[in-house]
Amino acid sequence: MQNDEYYMTIALKEAQKAYDKGEIPVGSVIVKNNKIIAKAHNLKENKNCVIKHAEIIALEKASQKLKNWRLLDCEIYITMYPCPMCASAINQSRVSKIIYGTIPEYAEKNVVEKILNNKNYGLPVSIVGGVLEKDCGKLLKDFFLKKR
């Protein structure tokens, strides 16, 4: 059985792929029964599509793999705290747990937590944060320093 740091390291590798493509470096990994079933990174700029966040792409891949949009008993590892759009998709997909790395200052934490706990969308989602926080945060800071 792997631990949270192991899966977050893989999410960081996905985030590095985004960084290398000029995307905001966010990576995501979905795990079920201690097996990776999907991984993805941001492709919003490259695909010219506002919804191509790492989490959304990973949810799509996991749904295809399981042949079900309900991702029961799955956990999602994300290098950065999710935005409201991704939080809603995560909740509706029935993912049971979010494990994230870093949280930006501008994060809509209260909004996201309301979405994740809204039983009208799906099941409440538990949240664990700060896994490899320094590494996840450094990649984001490096990206934005390079852009400025």
Salt bridges, closest charged atoms under 4 A:
GLU14 OE2 - LYS17 NZ 2.96
GLU14 OE1 - HIS41 ND1 2.86
GLU60 OE1 - LYS52 NZ 3.74
GLU113 OE2 - LYS109 NZ 3.96
ASP142 OD2 - LYS138 NZ 2.73
